[in-house]
Amino acid sequence: MTDAILRALDAMPWGHLESGREERLTEEMRRALLHLRDRGTAATEEDSDALYTHVAPRHGGMTSASTAALPYIVALAGDPGVGARNWIVQLLVHLSGTAASPEPDGVDPGWHEMWRRLRPALPTLLADPDPAVRREALPLADGIDPLLERWDTETDPTVRLPLLLALGAAASDSGEAAARVRAVVREVLRTGPDVLRVAAVHAWAAFDALAPVRELDLLVEVLSDTSARPRFEDIWYEPNVDDAYSRTDLVWSTATLFEDMPATALRFVLRLVGAARRTGDSPLCAAALDEAWRLLVVRPSTASELLPLAGELLADPDAGVRYRAAHLLAVLGVRAAPYADGLAALLDDPGEAGFLDGTVGEHARWALTRIGDPRAMPELIERLYEPYRGQYSRSYTMDEPRRPEEWEVLTPLRAHAEVLLPPIRALLREDGADGPLTGTFLKVLKAWGPAAAPALPEVAALVNETRHSLEAVDALAAMGPAAAAAEPAVRACTVLEHPGKLRRLAWAAWRLGGDRDTALRLVGEAALSGDWYYATVGLLGDFGPAALPYAGAVRQLMADSGTRPWAERDAAVALWSITGEAEPSLSVLEKQVLSAADDESHVGLLPALRAITRIGTVPPGVRAALHGLRETDRRLSPYRDYRAFLEDEEVRSVIDEALALPTPPPPSAA
């Protein structure tokens, strides 16, 4: 850094400049720059952190302090006497993105002019003596020509590989440039070392999506070559990524090249698994199964080939492979029934898969519950409870695969209530309201309805426990007449002070054989006053035609709830239940179904479909949309984890139910 720049840095009136962060003083930006200068070659990544904190733009804008600091940042980046310059170059790359697409109202007036003046100095970083600096500077290249020039002179493989990727990305924006880069890529494919040849395919894919398909044999060959495994970690670096990519990282990034070609992606995965099994390469097999999972969570059609593969891999010697195979079979549900014996053999398998959640045995047991196999039921409650013993929560990760929530395992098992209820009842007696799974068990018992009636004493004992009183009341109401003995306890409950909860209490007492008129009056008066707290409209709909005096309030709620789909939907069902007339409720629900069907994530589709099936007729437009959804090779769920399978199954089941319903008759002539 020149003496002139140093003097200017010391003389800059930082206190009069605007900081990028309100809680920081611009003087601290000056200190950060001086600190890096004074540290010299001993500067580290940590020393550059303060600079990021003060210079990085706020809300996409650039302040006057950021503008003033830019010349010094450029000088620091190019000064061999400063350490950790690769991190400073990363900051420049970040700032270049802001310079290219700023928010006009948040940019200091002098920023663009300062960037224009300093821009010619940035390409010199491409020839810096430090390979790490050259690598991080690649995004600062001004067009494709500097990159091609660098390709002719660059010899360091840790720079040459990301340079090749940068060439591919640059060529994607220019038809003429693509021809020049294609010549480079072809030469690398013909004569380059194995890992660089894989990089060449990635570079080519940036401007020719079919290149990976043509080079599929090469990709499988190199990725499955056990001797090539360490070479990926030796040279596969990319800008703004701290560590080198491993071979398993490259399995993932290579699979993304086939994102819009599911058949090829599946072929890629199957070939990698086959190669891994032949050589006993467990890490590759596990990485390929992770890609199989990512395919399966989006594309139902891939199940036909992945199902038998997962069944075979249940006996793999590697715990990580068995874990993934068991999870694949679990999410596939009843389709995994042919492999139930293999799953049952793993019920006590303690094997784990790194940081993924649960054991092989836990996923195998879940798979058996999804099949409905009775071998999963003994000890199921105890195994689900074990991670909570002595504490209030289990530890888990949001990575996939992972264990499902306990209620997701138990709710579909109503048919096995006779086996599962005794341990649930025992834990409710033992833990009471303070148990870590008490709320979960009450949710499950509510879903089981009358089948949960043997647990009446344990649930009734929780009615006056503040923490779970409402959940207990709901579970009792779901049991129906079998829980009539609990009606006095529900009516006498004293812990639900809020009026909305008291209305729900009166409703539940009625459902257990109590006074209907009192319950209807409480709920109806709330509707007339516009107080819809605690799903009042749903409660009102349960009274059917008896609630006709309150139909106008329900109709008004439906009309006023366009921005709240859940309220509009619940009001539509309640209005139909009260009046017995399909319209206007059916039109409201049709709008919701068609909107969710057109939305790629299908948010809200399931509850809207359930509402239509309650009414019992399906409009022609909805019927056509449902036929299209049933044939699509996409999960009908916004989730991209195990929940996608659960919701997709449920949506498709409700679609089949809806398509079996009649079409409403045409409106009669006036």
N, C-alpha and C positions, 0 to 999 in steps of 0.2 A: 504494500500500500504506500503510495507516495506521501512525502511530507506535507504537500499541499492538502491532500485529502484529510490527513490527520489533523492539521490545523483547522480545517473547515469543520470537522466533526466536533472539535473542542469548542469552536466559536458559535456553533449553531444555537439559536435562541429556542431551545426545546420547550421551555415553559409556556411559550405563546402558541404552540401548535396543538391541534386537536388529536386526542388519543383515539385509537381504534376500539378501546374498551373503557367504558365510563369509570370503572372502578380502578383503573390504572392511570398513573401519571405519565405524561410523555417523558419526564425526566428519567423514568425507568427504562424507556426505550434507548435513551442515550447511554445509560449504564450498561445495558445489554450489549450494545455495539462496542463500547470501550472494553468490556470484560473479555469479549472474544478477541479483540485486538491484543490486549495485554496478556492473555493466556498463550497466544502464539501457537506453536506446534503442539502444545499440550492440551489444546482445546478439545473437548469431547462433545458427544451428542447432548449430554445434559447441559453443557454450557450454552448450546444453541437454543435450548427450550424457551428461555426467556424471550429471545428474539421472536420466535413463533408467537408467543403469547401477546406481544405488543404490536407486531406488524401485520399478522394475519387479518384479513379484512373482516369487518363486522357486517352481517346481513348483506353480503355481496358488494359492499361499497369499499371505498378507499379514502382514508382521512389525509389531512395535510401532513400529519406526522409520518404516515406511511410513505407519502411522496418524498418527504425530506430524507427518510432513511434509505430510500432505494439506491442512491449512488454508493453508499457505504456497504450495503449488502452485496452489490455487484463487485465492489472492490475486494471485500472479504472472500467472496467465492473464488476469485481469480488469484488470490495471494497464496503462493506455496508456503509462506511462513505461518499460515493459520491451519490448525488441525480441524478435523471433522467437517471439511468443506463440502463433502457430499450432502450433509444435512442442510447446509446453507443453499446449495444448488436446488435441493428439493423445495425449499421455501421459494426460490425464484420461479420454479415451475408452477407452484401453486399460485403465485402472483400473476404469472403469465395467463393463467386461465381467467383470473379476474379481469385482467387487462383486455382480454378478447371479448368478454361478455359481461360488462358491468351493469349494475342498476344505475341508470343516469342520475337519479336523485341522491344517491349515496356516494358519489365519486368526487373527490377533491378536484377542482378545476385544473390544477397543474399536473394531475397524475398522468394523463395520456401523453402530454408533451415530454415529461420526464422519461416515461417508458420508451418513447420514440427515440429520444437522444441516446439512451443507454443500450437499446436493442442491438446495434452492430457489435457491441463487445461480447455478447453472449455466445455466439458460435465459436469463439476461441476456446471455450470450455470443452468443446468436442475433442480438442487435441491436447488437453491438459495432461501432464505427466502422470497423474494419479488415475488408475483405471476406474476407481469408484466414482470420481468426479466425472470422467468421460461418460460413464454409464448413466448417471443421474441427469446429465445434460442433454441426453438424446431428445427428449421432448421439446427442447429449446431450439432444435435445428430449424432453420428458415427454409422450408420446402424440402424436396427430395434430393436436390443436387448435393447439398452438403453431406447428406447421409451416404450417397453413392461414392462421393470422394473419400469419405471416411472408411467405407468398406474396402476400398483399394489399398488402404494403408494400415488398417487396424489388425493387430496380431494377437491381442489378448483374448482368449476364448470367452472370458467372463464379460467382455464388452462386445465381442463379435456376435454372440448369440442374441442379446437384446437388440443389437443394431440390425440384425436380420429381421427381427420382429417389427422394429420401427419402420423398416423399409416396406414391409407388407402393409402396415397401417397407413403409411403415407401414400402408397400406390392405390389404396382403396378410394382415394379422392381424385384420382386423375387417370383417365384412360390412356394417355400417352405414356405416363410414368409406369403404368402397370406393365407395359411391354418390356421396359428396361429392367424392372424388378423381376419379372418372370424369367428373364435370362439369368439373373443372379441365382434365383431359387432353383432353376433347373440344374445349374452347375453344382450347387451344393448337394442336391439330391443325387447327382451322378458321382461326385467325388468326395463329398464331405464326410466327416466322422459321424457315427451313428446318432448321437444326441443332437448334433447340429442338423442332421437330416430331418429329425422330428420337428425341430424348430422351423425348418424350411416349409414343412407342410402347414404349420400354424401360420406362417407368414403368407403363404399362398392363399390360405382360406380367407384372409382378410379381404381379398378382391376376387376370389373365385370359390364360391361355397362348395363346389363339387370336388375340389382338389383333395380333401381328406377322404372322400369316397374312393377316388382313384388310387390313393396311396394307403388304403386300409391295410394291405398286407405288410407294408413297411412299418406302419404304426404298431401293429400287433407284434411284429417280429422284434422291434427294438424294446418296446415296453415290457415284453415277456422275457427278454434276455437278462438273466440274473447277473451276468458279468457287467452289464451296462448300468446296473442300479446305482453304484456310487458316482458314476460320471455325471448323472443329472445334478447331484448335489455339489459337484465340483464347478459346474459352469452355468447352470440355468438360473441366471439372475435377471431381474427386471427392474426398471426404475421405480422408485418409491416403495419397494418391497425390501424389507430389511435382510431377510435370509434367502438363501438359494432354495429353489423348488426341489422337492424330493420326487422320486419316481411316482409315488402314489399321488402327489399333487398333480403330476402331469397326466395321470389317468383321468382325474376329474376334469382338468382343463381341456384335454383332448376330447373327452366325451361331450363337452359343451359345443364342440364343432359340429356335432350331429343333432343339435337341439331341435331342428326343424325336420329331421329325417329319422323318425322313431324306429323304422325297420332297420336302418343301417346302425343306429345307436345300439339296438338290441343285438345285432350281429357282432358288433365290436365287443360288447360286454361278454357275450357267450364265448367268443373266441379267446378273450383274455382269461376267463375262468377255466376253459379247457386247457390252455397252455399252463396255467398255474397249477392245475391238478396233476398234470403230467410231470412237472418238475418239483412238486412239493413246495411251491412258492406261496406260502400262506399270506404274506403281506399283500402280494398282488391279487390273490383270490379275494381277500377281504375288501381291497380297494375296488375291485370290479363289482363285488356284491353291493357296495355302497352306490355305485352307479346304477345297478339293477334296481335298487330301491328308488332312486330318483326318477327312473323311468316309470316304474310301477305306480308311484304316487300320482302320476299325471295320466298315464296311458293304460286303461284297463286291459287292452288287447294283449299287452306283453305278458299277462299272467299265464297264458297257456304254455309258454316255453319256460318261464321262470319257476312255475310251480313244481314240475318234476325235478328241476335242478336243485331247488331248495330242499326237496325231500331227500335227494341223494346226499346232500352236504350235511345233513343232520349227524352223520357218522364220521365227519371229518375229524382228524386228530387235533386240529387247532381250535381252541375255545372261541376265538374271535369269529371264525368262520361258522361254527355251530350256532353261536349267538345270532348272527345275522340271518342264517337260514331259518332258525326258529321264529324270529321276528317276521320274516317274509311270510311264513306259513300262517302266523297269527293274524296278520292284517288281511290275508286272503280268506279268512273265515271258513265257512263250511266247505269251500272248494278244497281245503287241505285235509279233508276227512280220510283220503287214502293213506295218509302218512301219520295217522293217529298213533299207531304202535310205536313208530320211531320217536314221536314226541313224548309218549308216555315213558319211554326208556330214559328220557332226559329230565324227568321231574325233579330229581335231586342233584342235577349237575350244577356245581358251584362256579363253573367257568364264567369269566367276564371278558369284556372287549374294551380294554383301555378305559377311557373316561366315559364311555357310553353307560346308560342307566340300566341297572338290573343285572341279573345273572341269566345264564342259558336256561336253567330250570324255571325261572320266573316267566320267561317268554314262552317256554314250552307249555307251561301250565295255562297261560293266557290263551295260547293257540287252541288247547283242548277245550277251554270254556267256550271259545268262539265256535268250535265244531259242535258243542253240546255233549262232549264225551264225559260220562259220569266219573271217569278216573281222575278228572281234575277237581272234583268237588270235595272229597275228603281233604281236610287241612287247608282248603282255599282261604277261608276267613282268617285262620291263624297266620298263614303266609302273607296275606295282604296287610295284616295288622303288625307283623313283626318289625318292619322298619320304624314304626312309631312307638314301640314299647319303651317307656321311660322318657318320652319326649312328645312334643306336640306336632312335629312335622317330620317328613322324611327329607333326605337330601336327594336332589335329582338335577338333571341337566335338561336344557331345552334342545340339545342336539338330538339328531335321529340316528339310529332307532332309540326309543326310550319306553319305559313302562307307561301304560295308560293310567289314568286316575282310577281310584278304587270303584267309584260309582259307575264308571264306564264298563268295568269288568262285570259288576254284579247286576246292574239293571236288566240286562237281557236274560237273566237266569231265573226268571219267575218259575219256570217248570221244575226247577231244582230247589224250590223254597223249603221243602220238607227236610232236605239235608242241610241246607245253609242256615236256616233260622235258629236252630239250637245254639251254635256258637255266636251268632249275632246277638241273641237274647242274653247270653252269658256275659258278653262284653258290655252290653248296655247296663246290665245290673251291676257289673263290677266298676265301670267308669262313671256311670251317671251322666250328668250334663257336662262334666269336665273332660270327657274322653276325647282323644284326638280324632276319632272317627265317628263320634256320636252323630254329628250333623250329616255325615256321609251315609251312615246306616239309615237315618230317618228319611233321607232323600230316596234311598233305594226302596225302603218299605212303602213309601208313597207310590213309587212306580209299580210295585208289585200289587198294590190294591188289596182286594179280598184275600189273596194268597198269603198276605202278611198278617192275617188276623191272629194267629197264635202268639204274636208278639204284643198283643193288646196290653197286657199288664205292664210291660217294660216301657211302652210308649206313653201310656196314660200317666205313668209316674213322672214323666218329664213335662207335663202340661203346665205345671206351675214353676218350672225352672226358667228364669228370664232368658238365659242364653239360647235355649232351643224350643221355647214354648210354641212359637208359630209353626216351626217345622213339625213338632209333635202333633199339633192340632191338624195340620194338613195331612199327615200320615194317617191319623185316625179317620178323618173324613173320607180318604181314599179307600179305607177298608169297608166303608158302607155299613149296611145293617149288622154285619158281624161285630161291629164295634159299638153297637147301640148302648151297651152298658157303660160306655165312657161319656155319654151325653151329659149327665149331671156334672162331671168333672170339667168338661169343656165349658159348660154354661157358667160354672162358678169360677173359672180362671180369672185371676186378679192382677196378673202381671203385664197385660197387654193394654197399657194406658192410652196409646194413640187411637183416635177415633177410627182411623182406617183399619187398624188391627182389630178393634172391637167389632166392626162390621164383619170382618172375616170370621171372627169367633162366633157371632150369631149365625152366620151362614153355615159354618161347620156343625154347630149344634143342630140346626135344621136337618142337615144331611144325615145326622145320626138319629133322627127321629124326633127332634125337638119342634119348637114353635115356628112354623113357616111364616106366619103373618108378621111376627115381630122382626124376623130377619129381613123379610122383604121391605118392611117399612124403613128400617135402618139403612139398607143399601139404596133403596129408591130415593129417600130424602137426600142422600149424598149426591146421587146423580142429578137431581133437580137443582142442587146448589152448585153443581160444576166441580165437586170434589171427587176426583177419580183416583184418589190415593189407593194403593194396594189392589190394583186390578179390579176396581169396583165394577167396571163394565162387564168383565168376565163373570163375576159373581151374579150380576143382574141377569145375564143371559141364561144362567142355570135355572132361573125360576120359570122360564118359558112364557106362555101366554099370560100367566098371572102378573107378569111385570108390564103388561100393556100400557098402563097409565104413565109409564116412564119411557115409552118408546121414542117420544119426541126428543128427549134429552140425549138418548143414544144416537138418534139420527143426526143431531147437531154435532155431537162429538165426532162422528164419522166424517161429516162435512168439513170440520175444522182441523182435521189431523193429517192433512196431505203431506206435511213435512215430518210426520212421525208415523212411519208405516206400521209399527207395532200397534199403536192406538187405533189407527184407521182399520186395521185388520180385525182386532178384537171387537171393535164396535160393529163392524159388518157382520160378524158371526153372531153377536148378541142380538142385533136387530132382526136377523133371520129367525133366531130361536124364539124371539118374543112375538113376532108378527106371523111367522110361518110363510112369509113371502120371500122368494129368492131375490127379487130386485127391490132396491138398488144394490143390495149387498154383493150379488154375484158380479156385477160390473166393476165394483171397487176391487174385488179380489182378482178378477181377470186382469185388470190393469197391473196389479202387483206381480202376478205370475209372469205376464209377458215381459215386464221390465226386468225381473230377475233372470228370466230365460235368456234375454239378450245380453245381459251383463256377463262378461267372461268369468267372473268370480262366483256368480250365482248366489250372491248374498241375499238372504231373505226368501229364497225359493221354497225351502222346506216348510216353514210355517204358513206361507201363502197357499201351498198345495194342500196342506192338512186342512186349512180352513175351507177350501173348495170341496174337499171330500166330505166334510161335515154337512155341507148344504146338499150334496148328493147329485148334482148335475154339473156337467163340464161343457162350457161354451165351445163352439167350433174353433175359434181362434186359439183357445188354450189347448184343445185337443191336438191341433196341428203342431203347436210348439212342443207339446209333450212327446209326440212321435219323433220329432227331430232330436230332442234331448236324449231319448232312449237309445237312439242309434249313434250318438256321438262317442268318439273314443277319447273322452276327457272325463276326469273325475268331476262330478257335479257338486263341488264344494269349494269354498274359498281357502280351505286349509291346504297346507303342503307338508303335513306330517301324518301320523297314524290316524288322526281324526278325519282326514280326507276319505279314508276307506269306510269308516263308520258312517259318516254322513252320506257318502255316495250310495252305499247300500240302502240306507233309509230313504233317500230321495227316490231312487229307482223303484223301491218297493211301493212308495206312495204314488209314483207315476203309474205303475201297473194297476194299482187300486183305482186311480182316477180314470184311466182309460177304459175300465170296465163299467163305469157309470154311464147313464144315459145323457144325451144332449138335451138341454132345456127346449121346450116347445117354443115356436116363434110367438111373438106377442100377438095377442088378438087384435083384430081391426077395431078401430074406435067406433 
